[in-house]
Amino acid sequence: MRNITVAVPDDVYTRARVWAAQRDISVSAVVKYLLDTLPGIQRAGKAFPTKDLRQAGAAPAANS
């Protein structure tokens, strides 16, 4: 299993922690579930085109 780091604003972090705590789960478990249940790479590609990712400062995905 690989680890990832995600930077979010403080208020988003706080809301996520509270939401997860109310359900007795971790924020990591929530993020894992969301990533596991993405509707499909094509749909994600349409929402986040490669050009936009580069402008946002995201590094291209490495082959694993």
C-alpha positions, 0 to 999 in steps of 0.5 A: 500500500502507498501513502499520499499527502494531500494539502487542504485548507485548515477549515476543510481539515477540521470539517473532515476530522469532525465528520470522521470522528462522528462516525468513529473512522479516520480521515484516511479511511474516508479518503481511501473509500472516496478514491476506491469508489471513483466513478472512473478514470475517464470521468475524472479526466474530464473533470481535471484535464492534464493542463489544469493539473499542471497549472495547479502544481500537481506532479504527473503520476509516476508509473508504479 
